[in-house]
Amino acid sequence: MKQQTYTTYLQKQFDLDGDGALTSFMTRQRGELMLGGRVNLNVLAQQYGAPLEVVYTPQITTQVSRMQAWAAQARANSAYPGRFLYAYATKANFAAEAVETALRAGVHYETSAAADVTIARSLYRQGLLPTDRLICCNGSKEPNYLEAIRGLRLDGCTNVIPVLDDLAELEVLLDTSAPLRFGVRERAAGNRDGRHPGNDRFGLTSAEIDVAAARITKSHHDLVLYHAMVGSQIEDEGHFLATLRESVAGYCRLRRRVPSLRYFNFGGGIPTAGYRLDFAFDYAGFLMRLMHEIKATCAAYDVPPPDLIGEFGRYTVATHSVYLLEVGAVKAGQPDEPDWYLINGSMMVTLPDALLVEGQEFVVFPLTDWDRPVRPVRLAGRRTCDSDDVYPRPDASPLMLPDTGAGLVLAICGVGAYQQMIAGRGGAHHCLSPEPGRVIISELDGRLQTRYVPQQDQASIMELLGYQPQRFSVPLEIERRTPVPVMARRRMAQRPPRLGRASAQLE
């Protein structure tokens, strides 16, 4: 019987053809992978080698535009009278190119720490964060966070909204001379259903919200926002709506006593397509059902429907970055276990969520050899000596990839959210594994612009750790970028690159 190829595996398992759309952000055209339909990953791997991070910022604009269009459709279908505001949760990716691209796309701003407010203040002063955008300040607030909020308000930013996580924060901020607009975070929403342990430490109880509302009402400040943060990557629409239902009622009860209340922030939870090939979520349908639910609840309490704020972190940035990692060697697995594809890099450094988040998946595509037979494999970091440096985890199903072995280059998707923010950008990483080189692609007047950041060098890493790097002889293969092996280059170069006008800058 003819052995299954990678192409036929995708057709059988996911009903995907070998050409055309693979996900909402990745296509395959004439045998080559295209990020956002415009960036040829095969060409970039050939030009820069692997490991390599490809950052395509126009994908962020696409994500924001899609959600805004779905929200507009939902408002029209539900006749919802309130506005819909898209806020970017910047903790997902603080990189300047990500934040500034999202702001240009029209987002509002959500912070979680003092450093985040410092960035917002700088962008506000430069005019990159427009004065009409809300700045919602979430999270537990240390003294420097509170002072950063106060400083931003005293700079003239009237739309900074400290969202209270503790009553002690209110006591510090009440004496701010300029009037503040406050928000309250509902504690119950954090883990109402028991599925999100850890979230229940955030926010105020119902009794504390009442205290905060009374204190603010008697001051020169206003209470304007009610925040219900549910969780992350929630793909069950019914569960999502059911979890928010009581929070909407909580908003309505507070709104009857506090006429200045006008925003309902339903927080995180909206999923994204970066992690599973069989992903499906009806965004417009979800938003329409949410708006119907809020309208009906508000009518029952006889209060006007609020303006809605959706906070989008993973959804905004997860799919704008891809890692290109190369299989350096193959090692046989134990009896009845898949073989190991040993990656020239570290899975722990590039994909920390694979270790930290239970059941975390990433979409993985090979750049070449889709016509070769598939084999079950697991990926493992070759530059560490750690049993946890593997993907998928031992209790998860293995990946099905071409049997090419050494020289195969893989595109790891969904890495634009949190991965570098957890592993860190710059500095020293596990086993001193250097960060990949980085190609940052932005758009100006319809044309793609490319900037290359070389791979982190070993000498600078050693210097950070207190060594005198000039005393060491650093192996050349560590110092230079790792090229794609000759055979892999030959496979990727079998056809001349087909580049359109927009991607010509990538050569």
C-alpha positions as CSV (number, residue, x, y, z in Angstrom):
1,M,0.0,0.0,0.0
2,K,1.3,3.5,-0.9
3,Q,2.7,5.3,2.1
4,Q,0.9,8.5,3.3
5,T,2.7,11.7,2.4
6,Y,2.5,14.9,4.4
7,T,0.1,16.4,1.9
8,T,-2.2,13.4,2.0
9,Y,-2.0,13.4,5.8
10,L,-3.2,17.0,5.9
11,Q,-6.0,16.2,3.4
12,K,-7.2,13.2,5.4
13,Q,-6.8,14.7,8.9
14,F,-7.7,18.3,8.4
15,D,-9.3,18.5,5.0
16,L,-6.6,20.8,3.7
17,D,-5.1,20.8,0.3
18,G,-1.4,21.0,-0.4
19,D,-1.9,24.4,-1.9
20,G,-4.0,27.4,-0.8
21,A,-5.2,28.5,2.6
22,L,-3.9,26.5,5.6
23,T,-4.9,28.8,8.4
24,S,-6.2,32.3,8.7
25,F,-2.6,33.6,8.4
26,M,-0.7,31.0,6.5
27,T,-1.0,29.8,2.8
28,R,1.0,27.6,0.6
29,Q,1.6,28.8,-2.9
30,R,3.4,26.8,-5.6
31,G,5.0,24.6,-2.9
32,E,6.2,27.4,-0.7
33,L,4.9,28.7,2.6
34,M,3.6,32.3,2.7
35,L,3.0,34.2,5.9
36,G,0.1,36.6,5.5
37,G,-0.1,35.7,1.8
38,R,2.9,38.0,1.2
39,V,6.1,36.7,3.0
40,N,7.8,33.7,1.5
41,L,9.2,31.7,4.4
42,N,11.2,29.4,2.1
43,V,13.0,32.3,0.6
44,L,13.8,33.8,4.0
45,A,15.2,30.5,5.3
46,Q,17.3,30.2,2.2
47,Q,18.6,33.8,2.6
48,Y,19.1,34.0,6.4
49,G,19.4,30.4,7.5
50,A,17.8,28.9,10.6
51,P,17.1,29.4,13.5
52,L,15.2,32.5,12.5
53,E,12.3,34.5,13.8
54,V,10.1,36.1,11.1
55,V,8.1,39.1,12.4
56,Y,5.3,40.2,10.0
57,T,3.6,43.3,11.6
58,P,0.9,43.8,8.9
59,Q,-0.7,40.6,10.3
60,I,-1.4,42.6,13.5
61,T,-3.3,45.1,11.5
62,T,-5.2,42.3,9.8
63,Q,-6.2,40.8,13.1
64,V,-7.5,44.1,14.5
65,S,-9.4,45.0,11.3
66,R,-11.1,41.6,11.2
67,M,-12.3,41.9,14.8
68,Q,-13.5,45.4,14.3
69,A,-15.5,44.3,11.2
70,W,-17.0,41.3,13.1
71,A,-18.0,43.7,15.9
72,A,-19.6,46.1,13.5
73,Q,-21.5,43.2,11.9
74,A,-22.6,42.0,15.4
75,R,-23.8,45.5,16.4
76,A,-25.8,45.9,13.2
77,N,-27.4,42.4,13.6
78,S,-28.2,42.9,17.3
79,A,-29.1,46.6,17.0
80,Y,-26.7,47.2,19.9
81,P,-26.7,50.9,20.8
82,G,-23.3,51.0,22.6
83,R,-19.8,51.3,21.0
84,F,-17.3,48.5,20.7
85,L,-13.7,49.4,21.7
86,Y,-10.8,47.1,20.8
87,A,-8.0,47.2,23.5
88,Y,-4.6,45.6,23.1
89,A,-3.3,43.8,26.2
90,T,0.3,44.7,25.7
91,K,1.7,42.1,28.1
92,A,1.2,39.6,25.2
93,N,4.1,41.4,23.3
94,F,5.7,44.6,24.4
95,A,7.9,44.9,21.3
96,A,7.8,48.4,19.8
97,E,6.9,47.1,16.4
98,A,4.0,45.2,17.8
99,V,2.6,48.0,20.1
100,E,3.0,50.8,17.5
101,T,1.4,48.7,14.7
102,A,-1.6,47.9,16.9
103,L,-2.0,51.6,17.8
104,R,-1.9,52.6,14.2
105,A,-4.6,50.0,13.6
106,G,-6.8,51.9,16.1
107,V,-6.6,50.0,19.3
108,H,-7.0,51.2,22.9
109,Y,-4.3,50.3,25.4
110,E,-4.3,47.9,28.4
111,T,-1.4,47.9,30.9
112,S,-0.4,45.5,33.7
113,A,2.7,47.0,35.3
114,A,4.6,50.3,35.9
115,A,7.0,49.7,33.0
116,D,4.0,49.3,30.7
117,V,2.6,52.7,31.8
118,T,6.0,54.2,31.3
119,I,5.9,53.0,27.7
120,A,2.4,54.4,27.3
121,R,3.5,57.7,28.7
122,S,6.3,57.9,26.2
123,L,4.0,57.0,23.3
124,Y,1.5,59.6,24.5
125,R,4.1,62.3,24.6
126,Q,5.3,61.4,21.1
127,G,1.7,61.5,19.8
128,L,1.9,57.8,18.9
129,L,-0.8,57.0,21.5
130,P,-3.7,59.4,20.5
131,T,-5.5,61.4,23.2
132,D,-8.8,59.7,22.4
133,R,-7.6,56.2,23.3
134,L,-8.4,54.6,26.7
135,I,-5.5,53.4,28.8
136,C,-6.9,50.7,31.1
137,C,-4.5,49.9,33.9
138,N,-5.1,46.4,35.3
139,G,-3.3,44.2,37.7
140,S,-2.1,44.5,41.3
141,K,-0.4,47.9,41.7
142,E,2.8,48.5,43.5
143,P,3.8,52.0,44.6
144,N,5.7,52.7,41.4
145,Y,2.8,51.5,39.3
146,L,0.4,53.9,41.1
147,E,2.9,56.8,40.7
148,A,3.2,56.0,37.0
149,I,-0.6,56.2,36.6
150,R,-0.7,59.5,38.5
151,G,2.1,60.9,36.4
152,L,0.4,60.0,33.2
153,R,-2.8,61.7,34.4
154,L,-0.9,64.8,35.5
155,D,0.7,64.9,32.0
156,G,-2.8,65.7,30.7
157,C,-4.0,62.2,29.7
158,T,-7.6,62.3,30.7
159,N,-8.3,58.7,29.4
160,V,-6.1,56.8,31.8
161,I,-8.4,54.5,33.8
162,P,-6.9,52.7,36.9
163,V,-8.9,49.5,37.3
164,L,-8.9,48.8,41.0
165,D,-7.6,45.4,42.0
166,D,-7.4,46.2,45.8
167,L,-9.0,48.9,47.9
168,A,-5.6,50.1,49.1
169,E,-4.9,51.3,45.5
170,L,-8.0,53.5,45.7
171,E,-6.8,55.1,48.9
172,V,-3.5,56.1,47.3
173,L,-5.0,57.5,44.1
174,L,-7.9,59.4,45.7
175,D,-5.8,62.4,46.5
176,T,-4.7,62.9,42.9
177,S,-5.4,66.5,42.1
178,A,-6.6,66.0,38.6
179,P,-9.9,64.0,38.3
180,L,-9.4,60.3,37.5
181,R,-11.8,57.9,35.9
182,F,-11.7,54.6,37.8
183,G,-12.6,51.1,36.9
184,V,-13.3,48.1,39.2
185,R,-12.4,44.5,38.5
186,E,-14.9,41.9,39.6
187,R,-13.1,39.1,41.5
188,A,-15.8,36.5,41.0
189,A,-15.3,36.3,37.2
190,G,-11.7,35.2,37.5
191,N,-12.6,31.6,38.3
192,R,-16.3,31.4,38.6
193,D,-16.4,28.0,36.9
194,G,-13.2,26.5,38.4
195,R,-11.4,26.3,35.1
196,H,-8.9,29.2,35.6
197,P,-7.1,28.7,38.9
198,G,-4.8,31.7,39.6
199,N,-7.2,34.3,38.2
200,D,-9.3,34.3,41.4
201,R,-6.6,36.3,43.2
202,F,-7.4,39.4,41.1
203,G,-10.1,42.0,41.6
204,L,-12.6,43.1,44.2
205,T,-15.4,41.2,45.9
206,S,-19.0,42.6,45.6
207,A,-18.7,44.2,49.0
208,E,-15.4,45.8,48.1
209,I,-16.9,47.1,44.8
210,D,-19.6,48.8,46.9
211,V,-17.1,50.4,49.2
212,A,-15.0,51.6,46.2
213,A,-18.1,53.0,44.5
214,A,-19.2,54.9,47.6
215,R,-15.7,56.4,48.1
216,I,-15.4,57.5,44.5
217,T,-18.9,59.0,44.4
218,K,-18.0,61.3,47.3
219,S,-14.8,62.5,45.6
220,H,-14.0,64.6,42.6
221,H,-13.3,61.4,40.6
222,D,-15.7,59.2,38.6
223,L,-16.3,55.4,38.4
224,V,-16.7,54.6,34.7
225,L,-15.7,51.0,34.0
226,Y,-16.6,47.5,35.2
227,H,-14.1,44.7,34.3
228,A,-14.8,41.0,34.1
229,M,-11.7,39.0,33.1
230,V,-12.7,35.4,32.4
231,G,-9.6,33.5,31.2
232,S,-7.5,32.8,28.1
233,Q,-8.1,31.0,24.8
234,I,-11.7,30.0,25.5
235,E,-13.0,28.2,22.4
236,D,-16.3,27.1,23.9
237,E,-18.6,30.0,23.0
238,G,-21.5,28.8,25.2
239,H,-19.2,28.5,28.2
240,F,-17.8,31.9,27.6
241,L,-21.2,33.6,27.5
242,A,-22.5,31.7,30.5
243,T,-19.4,32.8,32.5
244,L,-20.0,36.4,31.6
245,R,-23.7,36.4,32.3
246,E,-23.5,37.1,36.0
247,S,-20.8,39.7,35.4
248,V,-23.2,41.6,33.2
249,A,-25.8,41.5,35.9
250,G,-23.2,42.8,38.3
251,Y,-22.5,45.7,36.0
252,C,-26.2,46.5,35.8
253,R,-26.7,46.4,39.6
254,L,-23.8,48.9,40.0
255,R,-25.0,51.0,37.1
256,R,-28.3,51.6,38.8
257,R,-26.4,53.3,41.7
258,V,-23.6,54.9,39.7
259,P,-24.8,56.8,36.7
260,S,-21.2,57.6,35.5
261,L,-20.6,53.9,34.8
262,R,-20.5,53.4,31.0
263,Y,-18.0,50.7,30.0
264,F,-18.2,47.0,30.4
265,N,-14.8,45.4,29.8
266,F,-15.2,41.7,29.2
267,G,-11.5,41.1,29.3
268,G,-9.5,38.2,27.9
269,G,-10.5,34.9,26.6
270,I,-11.0,35.4,22.9
271,P,-9.1,32.6,21.1
272,T,-6.9,32.7,18.1
273,A,-6.0,30.3,15.2
274,G,-2.3,30.0,16.0
275,Y,-2.4,26.8,17.9
276,R,-4.5,24.2,16.2
277,L,-5.2,23.3,12.6
278,D,-8.7,22.3,13.4
279,F,-9.5,25.6,15.1
280,A,-12.9,27.1,14.6
281,F,-14.6,30.0,16.4
282,D,-17.5,32.1,15.2
283,Y,-16.3,35.6,16.3
284,A,-19.2,37.6,14.8
285,G,-21.7,35.1,16.2
286,F,-20.2,35.2,19.7
287,L,-20.2,39.0,19.7
288,M,-23.7,39.2,18.5
289,R,-24.9,36.7,21.2
290,L,-23.0,38.7,23.8
291,M,-24.6,42.0,22.7
292,H,-28.1,40.4,22.7
293,E,-27.4,39.1,26.2
294,I,-26.2,42.4,27.5
295,K,-29.2,44.3,25.9
296,A,-31.6,41.9,27.5
297,T,-30.0,42.0,30.9
298,C,-29.8,45.8,30.9
299,A,-33.4,46.0,29.9
300,A,-34.4,43.8,32.9
301,Y,-32.5,46.2,35.2
302,D,-33.7,49.3,33.4
303,V,-30.2,50.6,32.6
304,P,-28.7,51.7,29.3
305,P,-26.4,49.1,27.5
306,P,-22.8,50.0,28.1
307,D,-20.0,50.6,25.6
308,L,-18.1,47.3,25.3
309,I,-14.3,47.0,25.7
310,G,-12.7,43.7,24.5
311,E,-9.2,43.1,25.6
312,F,-7.2,41.1,23.0
313,G,-3.7,39.9,23.7
314,R,-3.0,36.5,22.1
315,Y,-5.6,37.2,19.4
316,T,-3.8,40.4,18.4
317,V,-0.2,39.2,18.1
318,A,0.1,35.4,18.3
319,T,0.0,34.9,14.5
320,H,2.3,37.7,13.4
321,S,5.5,35.8,14.2
322,V,6.9,32.5,13.1
323,Y,10.0,30.6,14.2
324,L,12.0,28.7,11.5
325,L,13.9,25.9,13.2
326,E,16.1,23.3,11.6
327,V,16.3,19.6,12.3
328,G,20.0,19.0,13.1
329,A,19.9,15.2,13.7
330,V,17.5,12.3,14.2
331,K,17.7,9.9,17.1
332,A,15.7,6.7,17.4
333,G,13.1,6.6,20.1
334,Q,12.6,3.9,22.6
335,P,10.8,0.8,21.4
336,D,7.2,1.6,20.3
337,E,7.9,5.3,20.7
338,P,8.4,8.0,18.0
339,D,11.8,9.1,16.9
340,W,13.3,12.4,18.0
341,Y,13.9,15.3,15.6
342,L,16.7,17.1,17.4
343,I,16.4,20.9,16.7
344,N,19.4,23.2,16.4
345,G,18.1,25.3,19.3
346,S,16.1,25.0,22.4
347,M,12.3,24.4,22.6
348,M,12.3,25.7,26.2
349,V,13.7,29.0,25.1
350,T,11.7,29.5,21.9
351,L,8.4,27.9,23.2
352,P,8.2,28.3,27.0
353,D,4.4,27.9,26.9
354,A,4.9,24.3,25.7
355,L,6.4,23.7,29.2
356,L,4.3,26.1,31.3
357,V,0.8,25.8,30.0
358,E,-0.9,22.5,30.3
359,G,-2.0,21.1,26.9
360,Q,-0.5,24.0,24.9
361,E,-0.2,23.3,21.2
362,F,1.5,25.1,18.3
363,V,0.8,24.7,14.6
364,V,4.0,23.3,12.9
365,F,4.6,23.1,9.1
366,P,7.6,21.8,7.2
367,L,8.9,24.2,4.6
368,T,9.7,21.5,2.1
369,D,9.1,17.8,1.3
370,W,5.3,17.7,1.5
371,D,5.5,14.9,-1.0
372,R,7.6,12.7,1.2
373,P,6.1,10.0,3.6
374,V,5.2,11.2,7.1
375,R,6.5,9.7,10.3
376,P,5.5,10.4,14.0
377,V,8.1,12.4,15.7
378,R,8.8,14.6,18.7
379,L,11.0,17.7,18.7
380,A,13.7,18.2,21.2
381,G,16.2,21.0,21.9
382,R,19.7,20.0,20.8
383,R,21.4,22.8,22.7
384,T,20.3,21.8,26.2
385,C,20.6,18.8,28.4
386,D,17.1,18.9,29.9
387,S,14.5,16.2,29.6
388,D,11.8,18.9,29.6
389,D,13.1,20.5,26.4
390,V,10.7,18.6,24.2
391,Y,7.6,19.3,22.1
392,P,4.9,17.9,22.2
393,R,4.9,16.8,25.8
394,P,5.3,13.0,26.4
395,D,1.5,12.7,27.3
396,A,0.5,14.3,24.0
397,S,0.3,12.8,20.5
398,P,3.4,13.2,18.4
399,L,3.7,15.4,15.4
400,M,3.4,13.9,11.9
401,L,6.1,15.3,9.7
402,P,8.0,14.4,6.5
403,D,10.6,11.6,7.1
404,T,13.4,13.9,5.7
405,G,15.2,14.1,9.0
406,A,18.3,16.3,9.3
407,G,18.1,19.5,7.2
408,L,14.3,19.8,7.4
409,V,13.2,23.3,8.3
410,L,10.1,23.8,10.3
411,A,7.8,26.8,10.7
412,I,6.5,27.0,14.3
413,C,3.4,29.3,14.3
414,G,1.6,31.1,17.1
415,V,4.7,32.4,18.8
416,G,4.0,36.1,18.6
417,A,2.2,36.2,21.9
418,Y,4.0,35.7,25.3
419,Q,6.8,33.4,24.1
420,Q,9.6,36.1,24.1
421,M,7.9,38.0,26.9
422,I,8.3,34.9,29.1
423,A,11.7,33.7,27.8
424,G,13.0,37.3,27.5
425,R,14.5,39.2,24.6
426,G,18.3,39.6,25.1
427,G,20.1,38.4,28.1
428,A,21.2,34.9,29.0
429,H,18.8,31.9,28.4
430,H,18.7,28.3,29.4
431,C,22.0,26.5,28.6
432,L,23.2,29.8,27.1
433,S,21.2,29.1,24.0
434,P,21.4,32.2,21.8
435,E,18.2,33.8,20.4
436,P,17.6,33.3,16.7
437,G,18.2,36.0,14.2
438,R,15.2,38.1,13.6
439,V,13.7,39.5,10.3
440,I,11.2,42.3,11.1
441,I,8.8,43.1,8.2
442,S,6.7,46.2,8.3
443,E,4.5,48.0,5.7
444,L,4.9,51.5,4.4
445,D,2.6,52.8,1.7
446,G,1.7,49.3,0.6
447,R,5.3,48.1,0.3
448,L,7.0,45.7,2.7
449,Q,10.1,47.0,4.5
450,T,12.6,44.5,6.0
451,R,15.0,44.9,8.9
452,Y,17.4,42.1,10.0
453,V,18.6,41.7,13.6
454,P,21.5,39.2,13.7
455,Q,21.5,36.2,16.0
456,Q,22.6,36.9,19.6
457,D,26.4,36.3,19.9
458,Q,27.9,34.1,22.6
459,A,30.5,36.6,23.8
460,S,27.9,39.2,24.8
461,I,25.9,36.5,26.7
462,M,29.1,35.5,28.6
463,E,29.8,39.1,29.5
464,L,26.3,39.5,31.0
465,L,27.2,36.6,33.3
466,G,30.4,38.3,34.5
467,Y,32.9,36.5,32.3
468,Q,35.7,38.2,30.4
469,P,34.8,37.1,26.9
470,Q,38.1,38.0,25.3
471,R,39.7,35.2,27.3
472,F,37.6,32.6,25.6
473,S,37.9,31.1,22.2
474,V,34.3,31.1,21.0
475,P,33.6,28.4,18.4
476,L,32.9,30.0,15.0
477,E,29.8,27.9,14.4
478,I,28.2,29.5,17.5
479,E,29.3,33.0,16.6
480,R,27.9,33.0,13.1
481,R,24.3,32.4,12.1
482,T,23.6,28.8,11.5
483,P,23.0,28.3,7.8
484,V,20.6,25.9,6.2
485,P,22.5,22.8,5.2
486,V,23.5,22.4,1.6
487,M,21.0,19.7,0.9
488,A,18.2,21.7,2.4
489,R,19.3,24.7,0.3
490,R,19.2,22.5,-2.7
491,R,15.7,21.4,-2.0
492,M,14.4,24.9,-1.4
493,A,16.2,26.2,-4.5
494,Q,14.8,23.6,-6.9
495,R,12.5,26.4,-8.1
496,P,13.5,30.0,-8.5
497,P,11.8,32.3,-6.0
498,R,8.6,33.8,-7.2
499,L,8.3,37.2,-5.6
500,G,5.7,39.8,-6.2
501,R,6.1,43.5,-6.0
502,A,5.3,43.7,-2.3
503,S,7.8,40.9,-1.3
504,A,10.6,41.9,-3.6
505,Q,12.3,43.6,-0.6
506,L,12.8,40.3,1.0
507,E,15.5,39.1,-1.4
